[in-house]
Amino acid sequence: MKRFPKKGRQKSASGDLLFISIPKPGGGYSRRYLGKFDDQASHAEYDRLKTNWEESDGLLDPGVSVRSGILTNYELADRFIGWAKGYYRKNGHKTKEPENLLHSLTLVLKHFGGESAGQFSVRELRFIQEQLDKSGRLCRRTVNRRIHHIRRMYRWGAANELIPASVIASLSLLPPLKLGRCRSVDHPPVQAVPLDIVEATLPHLNTVVADMVRLQLLTGCRPEEVRIMRLCDIRQTQPELWHYYPSHDKTEHLRTPGEKKIVPLGPGAIAIIKARTDGRQDAPEEFIFRPADAYAEHLRSRRRKRKTPVQPSQRARHEEVVKKPRRRFREYFTAQTYRDAVKRAALRAKVHCWHPYQLRHTAATETEKRLGWRAAQTLLGHKSPDTTRIYIDQNRELADEIAGKIG
């Protein structure tokens, strides 16, 4: 540091805090809290650190708490999130987990940020749980997940000998919210979308998105695995059987090194991919389902619906826009754009709104009816049959038949 950092003031529900911002070796700054701003001991600690810094030619270890013997919740969260940003990565890219963790810690930092992390107990955690429960904005499972995130931070702190192990032992005493015994509601579980609703929606979808829907029904794969599909990830093992190896998937971190997920592609799926990649074999790294193709089809559809004659100059401009669209598109559909396209089509079809992940449940349910639950488990790529049963809707037709015979 060229000069010792100035005093900073952080507003807090338990009283304003005094902090300094220390540069990190890799860039950015890390806040170190010295205590209450109105406390003379905090300012004395600041003066002591500044004197030590001047006597040691500007050396101040950013990894050591500047207030001896006290690690605040702010400081613990700062170190924990810094660790999470380096740990939760896939294929060299950061995930959303650090952001989710920081979001869960908001109330802890708001109400107890300046207090000692080593004295955080089940009483404070229960207060956070009650605040989340009575907010009315979160479902019961989300509240329980956020409490779990908070415990994870203190468990990490105890494992790294930053706080006493007794802290996590105390926090483990708080039970999760139970169904029917809290204010938070439960969202209904994801269910399979009926095939007749899917068929009614398809005519109102762009053909690019419609092919994505059909491919999901045929393979039972996740929406993400369809969105990121490329020719270079497909192995043509047989004329009527291809293997698709997604570049990344949801559960890749649970597999052994070298193990990859395989999505078998039958004749129906192969026909869809061939139609989509006709003339694009020289660009195998391009995504098969592209928003730019959907937009070009949208322009052609509007041109076909035009009632007045098209002038040659207008036709030339239209062809230029189709080849080089003025809008910038992503290389592949995002989860939001794919979901929104299906939702708009369902509204136009005047059917119950559904989302793409339900197609995985539909494929599992239909496969279980025709070939049994073990075939559904193989289709979805699950190692445990208990996971597959979550995706298979209860066979109401069989239940009604049984009731009619024995009831």
LINVEN-V480652 format. One record per run of one state. SS is the DSSP state (h for helix, s for strand, l for the rest). FROM is the first residue (numbers start at 0). LEN is the number of residues. If there is no record, write none. Layout:
BEGIN
SS_FROM_LEN ; SS_FROM_LEN
END
This chain:
BEGIN
l_0_7 ; s_7_3 ; l_10_6 ; s_16_7 ; l_23_5 ; s_28_8 ; l_36_3 ; h_39_16 ; l_55_16 ; s_71_1 ; h_72_15 ; l_87_1 ; s_88_2 ; l_90_2 ; s_92_2 ; l_94_2 ; h_96_8 ; l_104_1 ; h_105_7 ; l_112_3 ; s_115_1 ; h_116_3 ; l_119_2 ; h_121_13 ; l_134_5 ; h_139_20 ; l_159_6 ; h_165_6 ; l_171_23 ; h_194_8 ; l_202_4 ; h_206_13 ; l_219_3 ; h_222_5 ; l_227_2 ; s_229_1 ; h_230_3 ; s_233_5 ; l_238_2 ; s_240_4 ; l_244_7 ; h_251_3 ; l_254_8 ; s_262_3 ; l_265_1 ; h_266_10 ; l_276_10 ; s_286_1 ; l_287_3 ; h_290_14 ; l_304_7 ; h_311_12 ; l_323_11 ; h_334_15 ; l_349_8 ; h_357_14 ; l_371_1 ; h_372_8 ; l_380_4 ; h_384_7 ; l_391_4 ; h_395_11 ; l_406_1
END
